[in-house]
Amino acid sequence: MTVVQRPTRGTRPANRRGLILAAVTELFAERGYEHDSTGDVAEAVAVGPSALYRHVSGKEQLLADVIADVADRFIELLTKGVIVPVATRARSGTSTTSASVTPFTVMTAA
């Protein structure tokens, strides 16, 4: 779990949008989309709900932003070869020490 650095209310961090994305990702991961509100997100980043709406249109956009961010990070890991599809691993002869249930394997140095 990533701990989001909560800004002091009334300050204007340079990356407010990034703070919102980090906070909502953490909140949704901990409690789930259905158990969080935009008010929870606003509180997590030390802004009022109206200030939050200057950055996002609503809870649905927050979810879409989280999904897009996770997909971007996943693609980056694939591109760097940090994770590879299992079928690719099998063709290359690379093995892992534990059985994988997912179609991807995290590559480690041998």
Secondary structure by P-SEA (a helix, b strand, c coil): cccccccccccccccaaaaaaaaaaaaaaacccccccaaaaaaaacccaaaaaaccccaaaaaaaaaaaaaaaaaaaaaacccccaaaaaaacccccccccccbbbbccc
